[in-house]
Amino acid sequence: MQDETRLGLHESMTRRCLTAFGVKPLQPVLPRYEYFWLYGAVEPLTGEALFLEMPALDAACFQAYLDELSLAYPDTLNLLVIDGAPAHVAKRLQVPENVLLVRLPPYSPELNPIERLWQDLRKWLSSALPADLAALKERVATILRNYSNETLASITGYEYLRNIYSAQSA
């Protein structure tokens, strides 16, 4: 399962909290507009993953990610579930032979299990506002390193995916 998420300093770290009736809770927000994109793919049964930090969501960055994925797993057919982002469907993409792109229907991010990983990642990021983009990148890297393969598999391993794999191996 593959997708990317934008992470930046303008993120509003809003979380639910209890306040008195009619009192709006204060939320720390720093109005800075610096971002990076985190590309990621997770194998939902084993939790094996490949993440790559990129400056944009465009065809050139997606091509670089596809090439890295192909080199990281050269002996397997790597199925990537993608959405209809322009970078994913660019005509100039050269999809490596060991990568197969499967496009989701429009407006259906809930079908891509890695979306749950992005949600979990943002939960861990919500505790503090980083001082700068470098600090945010380091925090994201630390969180990703702390995910075990078992945790990644439990977050992204939808039951229907497990059923498909067990039916194929039977």
N, C-alpha and C positions, 0 to 999 in steps of 0.2 A: 504494500500500500504506500503510495507516495503522495506527498503534498508539500506545501511550503506555507510558512506563516511569517507575517511581518511583525517584528519586534522593535520597539523604539522608546524614546524618552518621553514621548507625548502620551504614553499610555495612561489612562485613568485607572488607578488601582482601586476602583470602587468595589466594595464588598458589603454585604448586608451587616447591619449592626442595629442594636436597640437604642432608641432615643425616646424622649418624651413626646407625646402626641403634639404634632405641629412643629416640632423642632427638626430642622434638616441637618443631617450629620455632616460634619466637615470631612472632606477627603483631600489628602495631599495630591496635588497635580502640579507638575512643572511644565510650563509651556515651551518645550523645546521640540524641534521638529527634525530629529535625526533618527534614522531607521536602518535596519539591515534585515535581510531575508534569511530565514533558516529553512533550507530544503532538507527533507527527510524521507526515508523509506524504512519500513519495518516489516520483517517477515513475521506474521501474526502467530505462528505456531512456536517458533523458537525464540523470537525476540531479537534476532540479529538485526542490526540497524546500520544505516549509513546516513550521517548528517553532514551537511556542507553549508557553511555560512557564505552568503553572496550579497553583493551590493544592490541587486535589483531583481525584479521578477520580469524577465524578458527572455527572448529566444536564446540569446547568447549564454546567459547564465544557466538556463535549463539544459542547453546542449552540453555545457561543461559538467553539469550534474549527471546527465545520462552517460557521458564518457567515463566519469569517475566510478559510477555504479557498475558499468560494464567491465572496467578494469579490476574492480574490487571482487567481483563474482564472475570470473571468466568462464567457469565450467558449468554454469547453471543457466536456465532460461529464467529471466527475471521479469515477472509480471508486475507492471505498475498500474495501479488504478489512479486515473487522473480526472480532473474536472475540465471544464471547457475554457480555462484561462487562455488568453491569446498566446502566451508563451508555450503552452502545451500543444497547441494545434498549428503552430507556425509552419508554413510550407517549406522553409529553409532548414528545418530540423533534419538531421541525419541520425535516425534511430539505430543504435548498434544492433547487430544480428542477434545478440543474446538478451535483448530487451524487447518486451512486448507491451505496448501501451493499450490499456482498456479504458475507454472514456465513460464516465458516469453520465446519467441523464442530467439535464440542467436543473439547478436548484435542489440538489440532493446531497449536500455535504454529509448528512447523517449516514450515508452508505459507505463513506470512506473512513475506516477505523482509525486512521492516524489523526483525524480531527479530535478524537478523545485525548490523544497525547498532547496536542497543542493546548487543549483546555486544562489538562493537568499541569503542564509547564507554566501556563499563566497563573495558575493557583499558587505555585511555588514562588513566582516572581512578584506576587502581590504584596508581600510583607514589607518591602522597602523600595523606595525610589532610588535608583542608582545615580551616582554623581555625574557620570558621563557615559558616552556610548561604549567606551572600552570597558568600563565597570559592568555595564549590562551584558556585554559579550562574555566577559569572564564569569559572571553569575550564571548565564545560560549554559556555558560549557561545564561548569561545576555541577549543575543540576543534571545535565545529560550524562555526565560520567557516573553520577550516583544511581542512575537507573540501572538495575540489573536486567539481564535478558529475560528473566522470569517476570519482572515487573512490566517490561515493555510488552511481553506476550499477553499478560493479563489485561493490560489497558487496551490493546489493539485486537486481541483475539476474539472477535465476535463468534458467537455460537454457530451461526450459519457457516462461517469459514472453517471451523473445526469439523463440522459435519461433512463438508465437501472433501476435506483432506482425508478424513477417516473412510469415506465412501470410496475414494480413489485407491486407497491403499488396501482395501479389502478385496 
